[in-house]
Amino acid sequence: MADHKKATAKEAIKEQRNKEGKYSSESLRANMSTGGGTPIEKGHKWTTEHRVLQPRDPDTGHFTFNADADLALKYKSHGKGNADPISYKQLGLNEDIKKGDVVNIGGKTWVAIGDIPADKVRDFFRHYDPETGEYYSSKEQMPTPDKATIEDAWDKISETVTGAVKLSDFLVKKRGRMSKAEKEGIEKGEKIVGGVDVEKLGKYTKEEISGKLSSMQKGFSPAEAEDQTQSPISEEKKAKNEEFNKKYDESLASVVKEAMGFGGGSVPPQPKQPEQPKQPEQPKEEPQGQAQEPQGQAQGQQKPSSANPNKAPKGLLDGNNHIVAAKVNYDDPEQKEYFDKMSADIQRDPARYNCTPEQAKVLTGKNIAYLAKKGSLAKIAFDF
């Protein structure tokens, strides 16, 4: 018997996912944790940064996509790599879908009116519009719906859609009785349970397809996400974390000051080396044409650890070679190069900067710039 229940593809997808309570949007929203938002400085704890709540995958404990909890995505999703959204895993559509494939969604059959690669299906489930209940993906080149046949519409692309496209526009409800093969495929849990010739579908189905193609052509603009999931922080926790951050900064500044010789010149104080037993002097034969030691180079004077002097960007240092805190901007390419090169010199020869290899690892260009911006290195002469 034909399934005449009026259900859209988006409703069928949600219905299947909600069969197991722990995957429902309600359950995921009730168990969110503080995740994304304004990045917290490395080594620090959360204080005034804007943090938001994110859903977690109940099976792995890892953060998952807002779309899994039926939440909009306010900022572009970074990270998570190729992680599979919960809805995608629950649906089980982890294979390419071809035009004309009969797709099993929750025991109901749908016809795909276009090709959807598996990675594209995954991408649809990373984006959700709470206002319309639609899963969507980024803009794609789409067919023109006013061609003579559906085949022409898919093959002759005339323009690029602006905005996005809905997953539900790729699927139409299959009318009529299920075939024996379809029933057997559903019983086995298969997702692609048959295929049809889209061009030979009935009048009403073709009308529905025409509407889907028209919808694709117009594109889809999800509603602007509201930031309703901001994570709160108590005053007690904030104060405790501020104290932790203060001690961390003081400790880090102390290491930098030691390494830089605290106000020293271009060569910080060198650690004392154990005396070596005297070796008998050997006569030296200098090959003809060899460059002589330039006058003024004091015997035993340390050479810079870098072949080229690390010249500070214009305006970063004042007349005493002290960094002007207000001018520090690690995002500036020239400053980044300057601080990174300073860090590289320290990493290359920690002993020369009076610090251990472990301390040197802490002295990244970003950390040095961070402390300089806070004014923690105000008395150090950066003339090297």
VONU-192750 format. One record per residue: residue in three letters; x, y, z of N, C-alpha, C, O in turn. Coordinates in steps of 0.1 Angstrom, whole numbers, plus 2048, in hexadecimal, padded with zeros to 3 digits. Layout:
BEGIN
ALAXYZXYZXYZXYZ;...
//
This chain:
BEGIN
MET8097F480080080080080980C80081380D807;ALA8048167F880C8237F780C82A80580382A80C;ASP81883180781983881381484781081C84E80A;HIS80884A81480285781180586281C80086D81B;LYS80C85F82680F86883181687482B821873824;LYS81188082D81888C82882389083182289683B;ALA82F88C82D83B88F83484689482B84888F820;THR84D89E82F8588A382786589C82A865895834;ALA86F89D82187B89682488289B831887892838;LYS8818A88348878AD8408818A784C8878A4856;GLU8738A584C86C89F85786F89185987188C864;ALA87188984E87487B84E88287985488487085C;ILE88B88285189988185689988386589F87B86C;LYS89288D86989289087888A88588088E88188B;GLU88088087A87887588088186988288086388D;GLN88986587889185A87A89C85C88589F85388D;ARG8A28688858AC86B88F8A786B89D8AE8678A6;ASN89A86F89F8958708AC8908638B288B8638BD;LYS8918588AA88C84B8AF8948478BC88F8418C5;GLU8A184B8BB8AA8498C78AB8568CE8B185F8C9;GLY8A68578DA8A58648E18B286B8E38B38778E2;LYS8BD8648E48CA86B8E78CF8738DB8D787C8DD;TYR8CA8708CF8CE8778C38C48838C08C688A8B6;SER8B98848C78AF88E8C48B589C8C78BE89E8CF;SER8B08A68C08B58B38C18B38B88D08BB8C08D5;GLU8A78B48D68A48B88E38AF8B38ED8B38BA8F6;SER8B38A68EB8BC8A08F48CA8A68F28D18A98FC;LEU8CE8A98E68DB8AF8E38DB8BE8E98E68C28EE;ARG8D18C58E88D18D38ED8D18D38FC8D68DC902;ALA8CC8C89028CC8C89118D98C49178DB8C5923;ASN8E28BF90E8EF8BA9138FB8C190C9058BB908;MET8FA8CE9099048D590290F8DA90C90D8DB918;SER91B8DC9069278E190E92D8ED90892A8F08FC;THR9348F491093B90090B9458FC90094E8F4903;GLY9449028F494D8FE8EA95390A8E295D9108E6;GLY94C90E8D79529188CE9509268D394B9288DF;GLY95392F8CB95293D8CE9609448CD9689408C5;THR96294F8D496F9568D497A94D8D99799488E5;PRO98594B8D29909428D69969478E49979538E6;ILE99A93E8EC9A19418F99B09408F69B49368F0;GLU9B794A8FB9C69498FA9CB93C8FF9C7937909;LYS9D59378F89DB92A8FC9E192B90A9E893590D;GLY9DE9229129E39229209DA9299299DC928936;HIS9D09309249C793792D9BA93092F9B7926929;LYS9B29359389A593093B99A93B93899D946938;TRP98E93693598393F93198094993C97E946947;THR97F95693797B96194097096A93996496893C;THR97497393096B97C92A96897891B96097E915;GLU96E96D91696C96990995D96590695795F90F;HIS9589688FB94B9648F794B9558F39509528E9;ARG94594D8FB94493F8F993693A8F792C9408FC;VAL9349308EE92792B8EB92691C8EF9309158EF;LEU91A9188F191790A8F39169028E69119078DC;GLN91C8F68E691B8ED8DA9178DF8DE9198DB8E9;PRO90F8D98D590B8CB8D89168C18D79208C48D0;ARG9158B68DE91F8AB8DD91989F8D790D89C8D9;ASP9218978D091D88A8CB91C8818D792687E8DE;PRO91087B8DA90F8738E69178668E591985F8F0;ASP91B8628D99238558D89328588DA93984F8E0;THR9378638D59458668D69498708E19548708E5;GLY93F8788E59428838EE94888F8E894B8998EF;HIS94B88E8DB95189A8D49478A48D093B8A18CF;PHE94B8B08CE9428BB8CA93D8B78BC9458B28B4;THR9308BA8B992B8B78AC9258C48A79278CF8AD;PHE91E8C389C9198CF89590C8D489B9048CD8A0;ASN90B8E289B8FE8E88A08F28E28998E88E189F;ALA8F48DF88C8E88D98858E28CD88B8D68CA88A;ASP8EB8C58928E68B98998DC8BC8A48D38B48A7;ALA8DD8C88AA8D48CC8B48CA8D68AF8C38DD8B7;ASP8C88D68A28BE8DF89B8C18ED89E8B88F58A0;LEU8CE8F189F8D28FE8A18D99048958E08FD88E;ALA8D89118938DF9188888ED91988B8F2918896;LEU8F591C88090391E88190692D880905932875;LYS90A93388B90C94188B91994588491A94E87C;TYR92393D88693093F88093493387792F92887A;LYS93C93686E94192B86594792086D94F923876;SER94491486A94990987295890686F95B903864;HIS96090787A96E9048789718F687F96A8F3889;GLY97B8EF87B97E8E38829748D887F96D8D9875;LYS9748CE88896C8C28869708BA87A96B8AF879;GLY9788BF87297E8B88679738B185E9698B885A;ASN9748A485D96A89C85596089585E95B88B85A;ALA95E89B86A95589487394789386D94389C866;ASP94188887093388686B92988B875929888880;PRO92089486F91589887890C88C87C90B882876;ILE90688E8888FE88388E8F287F8848F0873882;SER8EC88987E8E08878758E587E8698DE876865;TYR8F18828648F687A8598F986C85C8F6863855;LYS8FF86A86890285C86D8F585486F8F484886B;GLN8EB85B8758DE8548788D785086B8D084686B;LEU8D88598618D18568558D784B84D8D1843846;GLY8E584A84E8EC83F8488EE8418398F1838832;LEU8EC84D8348EE8508258FC85382390085E81F;ASN90584982591384C823918846816924842815;GLU91084880C9148447FE90F84E7F49068557F7;ASP91584E7E89108587DE9018547DB8FD8497D9;ILE8FA85F7D98EC85D7D48EB8627C68F086D7C2;LYS8E585A7BD8E485D7AF8D58617AC8CC85D7B3;LYS8D48697A18C786D79D8BE86179A8C3858793;GLY8B28607A08AA85479D8AB84A7A88A38417A8;ASP8B584B7B18B68417BC8A98437C58A584E7C8;VAL8A58377CA89A8377D38A08367E18A782C7E4;VAL89E8407E98A58417F689C83E802891842802;ASN8A183580B89983181789D83B8228A883B827;ILE89384382689484B83288A84883C87E84B83A;GLY88E84184688583D85187A83484C86E835851;GLY87D82B84387382183E86982783386082082F;LYS86C83382F86483A82486D83C81887983D81A;THR86783C80C87083D80086F84A7FA8648517F9;TRP87A84F7F587C85C7EF88485A7E288C8527E1;VAL8818637D88898627CB89286E7CB88E8797CC;ALA89F86B7C88A98767C68A787C7B88A88747AE;ILE8A68897B78A588F7A98B28947A48B289A79A;GLY8BD8927AC8CA8967A78D588E7AF8D28887B9;ASP8E188E7AA8EC8877B08F088F7BD8F189B7BC;ILE8F38887C78F888E7D49048857D890187A7DE;PRO91088A7D791B8827DC91B8807EB9158897F2;ALA9208767F091F8737FF92587F80791F882811;ASP93088580293689080A92D89C80A92D8A4813;LYS92489D7FF91B8A87FF90F8A680890A8AF80E;VAL90B8998099008968129058998218FD89F828;ARG9118968249178998319178A88349148AC83F;ASP91A8B082991B8BE82B90D8C482E90C8CE835;PHE9038BE8278F58C382A8F28C28398EB8CC83E;PHE8F68B883F8F28B684D8FB8BE8578F98BD863;ARG9048C685290C8CF85A9058DC85C90A8E5863;HIS8FA8DF8548F48EC8548E58EA8568DE8E284F;TYR8DF8F185F8D18F08628CB8FE8648D190786B;ASP8BF90085F8B890D8608AC90A8698A2905865;PRO8AC90E8768A190C87F89491287B88990D87E;GLU89591D87388892486F88091B86587491B866;THR88791485C88090C8528818FD85587A8F584F;GLY88A8FA85E88D8EB8608948E58558938D8853;GLU89B8EC84D8A28E78418B18E48448B88EC84A;TYR8B68D983E8C48D783D8C98DD8308C28DC826;TYR8D48E48308D88EB8248E78EA8228EF8E682B;SER8EC8ED8168FA8ED8138FD8FA80B8F4901807;SER90A8FC80990F90880290A9087F49058FF7EE;LYS90B9147EE9069167E090C90D7D69189097D8;GLU9049097CD9098FF7C29049047B58FA90C7B4;GLN90A9007AA90490279D8F88F979C8F98ED79E;MET8ED8FF7988E08F87988DA8F978A8DD902782;PRO8D18F07868CB8EF7798C08FA7778BB8FF781;THR8BC8FC76B8B19057688A58FD7678A48F3760;PRO89A90076E88E8F876F8848F976387A8F2763;ASP88790275A87D90474F8818FD74287C901738;LYS8898F374388D8EB7378828E17348788DF73C;ALA8838DB7288788D27238778C672C86C8C172E;THR8828C17318828B573988A8B67458928C0746;ILE8898AD74F8918AE75B89F8AB7578A88B175D;GLU8A28A374E8AF8A074A8B68AC7458C28AF748;ASP8AF8B473D8B58C17388B88CA7448C28D1744;ALA8AF8CB74D8B08D47588BD8D17608C48DA765;TRP8C08C47628CC8C07698D98C27618E48C5766;ASP8D88C07548E48C074B8E88CE7478F48D0744;LYS8DE8D77468E18E47408E08EF74C8D68F474E;ILE8EC8F17528EC8FB75D8EE9097578F790B74F;SER8E691275C8E79207568ED92A75F8F393475B;GLU8EC92876C8F19327768F492C7838F1920786;THR8FA93478C8FD92F7998F49347A38F09407A4;VAL8EF92B7AC8E692E7B68ED9377C18F99357C4;THR8E69417C68EC9497D18E79447DE8DB93F7DE;GLY8EF9447E88EA93F7F58ED9317F78F992C7F6;ALA8E39297F98E591A7FC8DA9127F58D29187EE;VAL8DB9057F78D18FC7F18CC8F37FC8D48EE804;LYS8BF8EF7FC8BA8E68068BB8D88028BA8D47F6;LEU8BD8CF80C8BE8C18098B08BC8058B08B37FC;SER8A68C180A8988BC8078958BE7F888C8B87F3;ASP89C8C87F28998CB7E489E8C07DB89A8BF7CF;PHE8A68B77E08AC8AC7D88A389F7D88A58967D1;LEU89989F7E18918937E48828967E287D8A07E7;VAL87B88D7DB86D88D7DA8678807DF86E8757DD;LYS85B8807E58558747EA85286B7DF84C86F7D5;LYS85585E7E08528547D68438517D783F84D7E2;ARG83B8527CD82D84E7CE82B8407CA83383A7C3;GLY81F83A7CE81C82D7CA8218227D48278267DE;ARG81F8167D082380B7D98328097D883880C7CE;MET8378047E38458007E38477F37DB83E7EA7DC;SER8527F27D48557E57CE85A7DB7D885E7DE7E3;LYS85A7CE7D485F7C47DC86E7C77E08727C57EC;ALA8757CB7D68847CE7D98857D97E388E7D97EB;GLU87D7E37E287E7EE7EB87B7EA7F98827EE803;LYS8707E27FB86D7DD8088787D480E87B7D681A;GLU87D7CC8068887C380B8957CB80F89B7C9818;GLY8977D68078A37DE80A8A17E68178AA7E781E;ILE8957EB8198927F28268937E88318987EC83C;GLU88E7DC83088F7D283B89E7CF83E8A17CC84A;LYS8A77D08348B57CD8368BC7DA83B8C87D983F;GLY8B57E583C8BC7F18408C37F98368CB802839;GLU8C17F58298C87FB81E8C380981C8B780C81F;LYS8CB8128178C78208168C38238078BA82B805;ILE8CA81D7FE8C681E7F08BF8117EC8C58077EB;VAL8B28117EA8AA8057E98A48037DB89B7FB7D9;GLY8A980A7D18A58087C48A78157BB8AE81E7C0;GLY8A18157AF8A38217A789882279D89181879A;VAL89582E79888B83178F89083A78489A841786;ASP88883A77988B84476E884851771877851770;VAL88B85B77588486877987B86D76E871873771;GLU87F86B76287887175786A86A75586187074F;LYS86885E75A85C857759853857765849850765;LEU85685F76E84E86177A84086777783F86D76C;GLY83786677F82986B77C82887A77C832881780;LYS81D87F77881A88D77681C89578382389F783;TYR81789078E81789879B8268987A082A8A27A6;THR82D88D79E83B88D7A384389679B84C89D7A0;LYS84189778E8488A07858458AF78984E8B7788;GLU8398B178D8368BF79183D8C279E8428CE7A0;GLU83E8B97A78468BB7B38558BD7B085B8C67B6;ILE85A8B57A78688B77A386A8C579D8758CB7A0;SER8618C97958628D778F8638E179A86B8EB799;GLY85B8E07A485C8E97AF8698E87B786E8F37BB;LYS86F8DC7B887B8DB7BF8868E17B788F8E87BC;LEU8868E07AA8908E67A188F8F57A289A8FC7A2;SER8838FA7A28819087A388790E7B088D9187B1;SER8849067BB88990A7C889990A7C889F9137CE;MET89F9007C28AD9007C18B390C7BA8BD9127BE;GLN8AC9107AF8B091B7A68B09287AE8B99307AC;LYS8A69297B78A59367BF8B09367CA8B49417CE;GLY8B492A7CE8BE9297D98B792A7E78AA92D7E7;PHE8BE9297F18B89297FF8C19328078CD930808;SER8BA93B80F8C19448188BD9418268B294582A;PRO8C593A82E8C293783C8C19438448C794D841;ALA8B894384E8B794E8578C495185E8CC948861;GLU8C695E8618D29618698D195B8778C895D87E;ALA8DC95587A8DC94E8878DD9578938E5961893;GLU8D595589D8D695D8A98DE9568B38DE94A8B4;ASP8E695D8BB8EF9578C48E79558D18E995C8DB;GLN8E094A8D18D89478DD8DE93C8E68D89388F0;THR8EA9388E38F092D8EB8FD9328F190692A8F3;GLN8FD93F8F59099438FC90B93D90990193B911;SER91793890C91A93191891D93B924926944922;PRO91693A92F91994493A92593F942928933943;ILE92B94994993694695293394D95F930959960;SER93494696A93194C97793C95697B948954977;GLU93995F98494396998894E96299095A96698F;GLU94B95899795595099F95F94999696B94A998;LYS95A94398C96293C98296B94697A977943978;LYS96595197796C95B96F978960977983962972;ALA97596398498096998D98B95F98F99796298E;LYS98795299099194899299A9469869A6944987;ASN99394797A99B94596D9A495196B9AE950965;GLU99F95D96F9A796996D9B49689759BF96C970;GLU9B39639819BE96198A9C89579849D4959984;PHE9C294D97E9CB9429789D294996C9DE94696A;ASN9CB9509639D19579589DC96095C9E6961955;LYS9DA9689669E497196B9F196A96F9FB96F96B;LYS9EF95F9779FB95897BA0295296FA0F95196E;TYR9FA94D965A00947959A08952951A1494F94D;ASPA0395E950A0A969949A1696D950A2197094A;GLUA1596E95EA21972965A2C967964A3896B963;SERA2995B964A32950962A39951955A4594F953;LEUA3095394BA3595393DA3E95F93BA4995F935;ALAA3A96B941A4297793FA50975946A5A97A941;SERA5096E951A5C96C959A66964950A72967950;VALA6195A949A6A952940A6F95B935A7B95A932;VALA6796392FA6B96B924A76975929A80978922;LYSA7397B934A7D98593AA8A97F93CA9598593A;GLUA8A973942A9796C944A9E969937AAA96B936;ALAA9696592DA9C961921AA296D919AAC96D913;META9B97991BA9F985914AAA98C91CAAF996917;GLYAAD988927AB798F92FAB299B936ABA9A393C;PHEAA599D936A9E9A893DAA59B593BAAC9BA944;GLYAA39BB92FAA99C892DAB79C7927ABE9D2925;GLYABC9BB924AC99BA91FACA9BE910AC09C290A;GLYAD69BE90BAD89C38FDAD59B88F3ACD9AF8F5;SERADD9B98E8ADA9AF8DDADE9A18E1AD99988DB;VALAE79A08EBAEB9928EFAE99918FEAF0997906;PROADF989902ADC987910AE8980917AF097A910;PROAE8981924AF397A92CAF496C928AEA965927;GLNB01967927B03959923B0595192FB0C955939;PROB0094492FB0393B93AB1293893BB18936930;LYSB17936946B25933948B28925943B2091B946;GLNB3392393BB36916936B4291193EB4B918943;PROB42904941B4D8FE948B5A8FF941B5B8FF934;GLUB65902948B72904942B778F793CB768EC941;GLNB7C8F8930B818ED928B908EC92AB978F692B;PROB968E092BBA48DF92CBAB8E5920BA78E4914;LYSBB78EC923BBE8F2918BC48E890EBCA8DE913;GLNBC28EB902BC88E28F7BD58E98F2BD58F58F1;PROBDF8E18EFBEB8E88E8BE78EF8DCBDF8EA8D3;GLUBEC8FB8DABE99028CEBEF8FC8C2BFB8F88C2;GLNBE88FC8B7BED8F68ABBEF9028A1BE690B8A0;PROBF9902899BFB90C890BF090C885BEC901881;LYSBEB918882BE0919878BE591E86BBED92786A;GLUBE1917860BE591B853BD892184DBCE91984A;GLUBD892D84ABCD933844BCE933834BD893782F;PROBC492E82EBC592D81FBC593B819BBF94581F;GLNBCC93D80EBCD94A808BBF94F804BB79477FF;GLYBBD95C806BB0962802BA696180DB9B96680B;GLNBA995A818B9E959822B9C967829BA596E82C;ALAB8F96982BB8B976831B9097783FB9096D847;GLNB96983843B9B985850B9098885AB8598D856;GLUB92985867B88988871B86997872B9099F874;PROB7A99C870B789AB870B7C9B187DB799AC888;GLNB829BD87DB869C4889B7A9C8890B709CC88A;GLYB7B9C989DB6F9CD8A5B679C18AAB5E9C38B3;GLNB6A9B58A5B629A98A9B699A48B5B7499D8B4;ALAB649A68C1B6B9A28CDB6C9938CEB6298C8CA;GLNB7798E8D3B799808D3B6F97A8DDB6E97E8E9;GLYB6996F8D9B5F9688E1B5196E8E1B499698E8;GLNB509798DAB4297F8DAB389768D3B3B9708C8;GLNB2C9758D9B2296D8D3B1C9738C6B1B97F8C5;LYSB1A96B8BCB1496F8B0B0596D8B1B009648B8;PROAFD9758AAAEF9738AAAEB9658A6AF295F89D;SERAE195F8ACADD9518A9AD795089BAD5945895;SERAD295C896ACC95C889AD596387FADC96D883;ALAAD695E873ADF964869ADC973866AE597B864;ASNACF976866ACA983863AC598A870ABD983877;PROAC8996872AC399D87EAB399E87DAAD99F872;ASNAAD99D889A9F99D889A9A9AB88BA989B0897;LYSA989B2881A949C0882A859C2885A7D9BC87E;ALAA829CA88FA749CC893A6D9D4888A739DD882;PROA609D1886A589D987DA589E8881A599EB88D;LYSA579F1878A579FF87BA4CA03885A409FF883;GLYA4FA0A88FA45A0F899A43A068A5A3CA0A8AE;LEUA489F98A4A469F08AFA4E9F38BBA4A9F18C6;LEUA5B9F88B9A639FC8C5A64A0B8C7A63A138BD;ASPA66A0F8D3A68A1D8D6A77A208D5A7FA188D1;GLYA7BA2C8DAA89A318D9A92A288E2A9EA288DF;ASNA8DA218ECA95A198F4A95A0A8F0A99A018F8;ASNA8FA088E4A8E9FA8DFA849F28E8A859E58E8;HISA7B9F98EFA719F28F6A659F08EDA619FA8E6;ILEA5E9E58EEA529E38E6A479EC8EAA449EC8F6;VALA409F28E1A359FB8E4A289F18E4A249ED8DA;ALAA239EF8F0A199E58F2A0D9E88E9A079DE8E3;ALAA099F48E89FD9F88E09FF9F58D19F59F48CA;LYSA0B9F38CDA0E9F18BEA0F9E28BBA109DE8AF;VALA0F9D98C5A109CB8C3A049C58BC9F99C78C1;ASNA069BF8B19FB9B88AAA019AC8A3A069AD898;TYR9FF9A08A9A059948A49FF990897A0598888F;ASP9F39958939EC9928879F399987B9F199586F;ASP9FB9A387EA029AB874A0D9A286FA1599D877;PROA0E99F862A1899685CA26999860A2E990863;GLUA2A9A6860A379AA863A3A9A8872A459A3875;GLNA319AB87BA339A8889A3399988CA3B994894;LYSA2B992885A2B983887A3997D883A3E97588B;GLUA3E982878A4B97D874A5698187EA5F979881;TYRA5598D884A5F99288DA5E98A89AA6998589F;PHEA529888A0A519808ACA549718AAA5A96B8B3;ASPA5096C89FA5395E89CA6295B89AA6795189E;LYSA69965894A77964892A7E96489FA8895D8A2;META7996D8A8A7F96E8B5A7D9618BDA8795C8C3;SERA7295B8BBA6F94E8C2A789438BCA7D93B8C3;ALAA7A9448AEA829398A8A9093A8ACA9792F8AE;ASPA969468AFAA39478B4AA49418C2AAE93A8C5;ILEA9A9438CAA9A93D8D8A9992E8D7AA09278DE;GLNA919298CEA8F91A8CCA9C9148C7AA09098CB;ARGAA391C8BFAAF9168B9ABB9158C3AC290B8C2;ASPABB91E8CCAC691E8D6AC19228E3AC592E8E7;PROABA91A8EBAB491F8F8ABF923902ABC92D909;ALAACA91C902AD592090CAD992E90AADC935914;ARGADA9338FEADF9408FBAD594B901ADA956904;TYRAC9947903ABF950908ABC94D917AB295191C;ASNAC594591DAC494292BAB793B92FAB193E939;CYSAB2932927AA692B92AAA891C926AB091991D;THRAA091492BAA0905928A9890391CA9090B917;PROA9A8F7915A928F4909A838F490CA7B8F7904;GLUA808EF919A718EF91CA6C8FD91DA61900918;GLNA74907923A6F915923A6F91B915A66922912;ALAA7891790DA7991C8FFA6C9188F7A679208EF;LYSA6790D8FAA5B9088F3A4F9118F6A469138ED;VALA4F917902A44920905A4592E8FEA3B9358FC;LEUA519318FAA5493E8F5A5193E8E6A5A9418DE;THRA4493C8E2A4093D8D4A3F94C8D1A3E9558D9;GLYA3F94F8C4A3D95D8BFA309628C4A3096E8C8;LYSA2695B8C4A1995F8C8A199638D7A1396D8DC;ASNA2095A8DFA2095D8EEA2896A8F1A249718F9;ILEA3396B8EAA3C9778ECA349848E9A3498E8F0;ALAA2D9838DDA2598F8D9A199918E3A1699D8E6;TYRA139878E8A089888F1A0D9908FEA06999903;LEUA1998C903A1E99290FA229A090DA209A9915;ALAA289A3901A2C9B08FDA209B98FCA209C5900;LYSA159B48F7A099BC8F6A039C09039FD9CA905;LYSA049B790D9FF9B991AA089C2922A059C792D;GLYA149C591DA1E9CE924A269C792EA2E9CD935;SERA269B992DA2E9B1937A3D9B2934A459AE93C;LEUA409B6928A4F9B6924A549C5921A5D9C7919;ALAA4D9CE929A509DC926A5E9E1928A639EA922;LYSA669DA931A739DF935A7E9D792DA8A9D992F;ILEA7A9CE924A849C791CA889CF910A7F9D3908;ALAA959D090DA9A9D6901A9B9CC8F6AA39C38F6;PHEA929CE8ECA929C48E1A9A9C98D6A959CD8CB;ASPAA89C98D8AB09CF8CDAB99C38C7AC49C58C5;PHEAB29B88C6AB99AD8BFAB09A68B6AB499C8AF;
//
